[in-house]
C-alpha cells in the first residue's frame, strides 16, 4: 500500500464520493474515485451498464461498485455467473448493438478465460470486417501482486494486452486518473482495457477536480534531471519513493507515469530520456517479453545516442508469485531495487 | 413439418417482463404460394452451385486459405434466413457462405472477398471465413468455434436493454456445443431473457471426430432444454421443416423475449475443408445422407405437386449460373486493397465510429 502515487497535489478537505466533479480538491480513495467515475458514467448515459462477477449484491469484489445496484438497478448493475468468456463476449456484442458496456473482470488471471473474446473479437472485428464495425467497450480488471494472494491472483499481464493491435490499454495510478480515465475510455469508440492495481484501492490522495483525464499520454509525476524512472500502476508509488530516497543522496530522478500502455506515448518517454540520458523501467510483470522490454527497446531504437548508460529494468522474478510474504516481497520490484538500478546507471 | 421437429420440448417459465414494442408478424405460419417454394429452391441452388464453382476456383488457386463448404446443409441457412426480418441480426461461423448468400449479401461481394479483393464484403481482409455485412446485420464469419455465441448473446442483450423488438440468430455446430462458451451463453441467455435464436447445425462431425466421440449424450436439443430453454430437434435436410420450426421459434421469442434453441439435424456431403482427405467417414454413410439431399427433397416435393418441371429447373439453374459467372468475372477484375491501407481500421476515430453501432 502506498499513498505516494497521489502526491502530485496537496490534500485539502475530505472525500465525498459523489458523482459530480469536485470544484475544489478533496481527499478520497482510489476505490471511491473509481466508484464516482462509474456513477457519473451510469447517470450520464443510459447506454452504459456494468456487468461482471459480484458487481451487484456483493458490491464488487474490491468494493468498487458498492451501492450502485441500489442506485441503478439490476439491469444496469448486472451480476454475471462465473462465465468470463460469455459475459465479456456479451459486452462486445452489446457494444456492437449500441450499448456502452463496462465489463469488470475480477482479476487479470481470470481474464485469460476471456482472452479469445478480447483478442479475436473485441480487438479484431473492426479490421477483419474492413472497417464496418467498431467495439466501444470498456473492460476493467484488477491486476498485480503484493497482497499474498499467491500465484493465481497476482500476476501482471498488462504487457500482453498492450501488445494487441485494436485495443487501448490504460493503467490509472493516481486518484485523478482513477476518477478521470473512465470517462475518456467510454468516449472512445474502441475497446479500452483499464488495469487497476489491487494495492491501490485503499490508497488515499487528492482528487483535483473530478474532470476527465486523457488516455493518450504519459505524465511526468516528478521532474528531475539525472535519470528517468518509468513506471505504471502499482509501481508508480515505488518509483516516487525511490526518487525521494535518491534525492537524499543528491540524485535527482524524474518519474514518468506511463498511464497509457497502448499506444505508448513515445514522445513523452523520449523527451524525458533526452533530458536525463539515463533510463530505468519498472514493471511488476515477468522480465521476459514484458512491457518494460518494449519500453526499453523503444528507447534503444529512438534515443540510443542520447543514452549515457544502458537501460535498466526492474521486473518481477520469473517465478509464479508465491504466497509467503518474504518470498512474494523477494519476487516483486521493491524500492531498494529501483534505487540500486538507478545507481547502476550513474556508476 | 417433419415428425422429428417436436421430439424435445421444455417450456421456459413465463416470467413477467417489461413491455416490448411489437410490430405485426406473420407468426408461425409459412408464407404460402408456390413462388415461395421456388424461391427456397433457388436459394439452395445458388449456394450449391456457388460452392461447386468455389471448388474449381480453389483448384485454380484463385481462392486460397481455409475454405469450408456447406454443401448438404443448404436447407438450414435457407430455411432460417427466409424467416428472419431485415432488422434481425445474424452471427455465423467459418462455414458461412450459405448464410451470407441467403442473408442477401451479393454473390459478387462474397466471391470478391474470397478472391481477396477490395470489393469483397470485408475488403478482402477476411476471406472465406470472415464474411461481414454490417448493413445487413451480418456479424461474421467467426472462425473460433463457439466464438460467435457470446457476441450474439450481447447483440440480443442490447435489443433487450434498448427495448427493440428484434432477434439475433446465431449459427454454430455440434463442435461448438462441446465448448464451454455454449453452455455459458445458453445459461446467460435464459437468465437474462435475451431474444436469441440458437441454431445448432448438427452435421454429426466436429471436423473429423464423430458426434458420439465428442458428446456423452448426443441428443443436443434435450441437453439444451436442461437450461430451461425451449428446444427442438428439426430435420435439417427439409428446408420447409427448417423454416416452419424457425418461424415458430421466432414467434415464441417475439411473444416472451426468451431464447429458443433449434438443433438442425444435417450433414455435410463434402470434406471439412479443402485440406481434409475425409478418411474418417464411411462412404456408404455419405451416400445414405445424399439420398436426403435437401435440394432433391424439395425438387421432388415440387414436382409431385406439379410446381416444377425439367424446364422450370433448367431456367432456375441457368439464372443461378449466370449470376455466378458474373460474380466470378467481377471478382477477377476487381482491384486489391492498396497496401498503404494495411493499418487502416485497426482503431476507429470518433468520426468513423458514428453510426457503426446499433
Interface residues (C-beta under 8 A of the other chain):
Chain A: X47 X49 X75 X78 X80 X81 X83 X85 X86 X87 X88 X89 X90 X91 X92 X93 X94 X95 X96 X97 X98 X99 X101 X116 X117 X120 X121 X125 X126 X127 X128 X129 X130 X131 X132 X133 X134 X136 X165 X166 X168 X187 X188 X189 X190
Chain B: X89 X91 X120 X121 X122 X123 X124 X125 X126 X130 X132 X133 X134 X139 X140 X141 X142 X144 X147 X149 X150 X151 X152 X153 X154 X155 X156 X157 X158 X159 X161 X162 X168 X180 X181 X184 X185 X187 X188 X191 X192 X344 X345 X346 X347 X348 X349 X350 X352 X353 X356 X357 X358
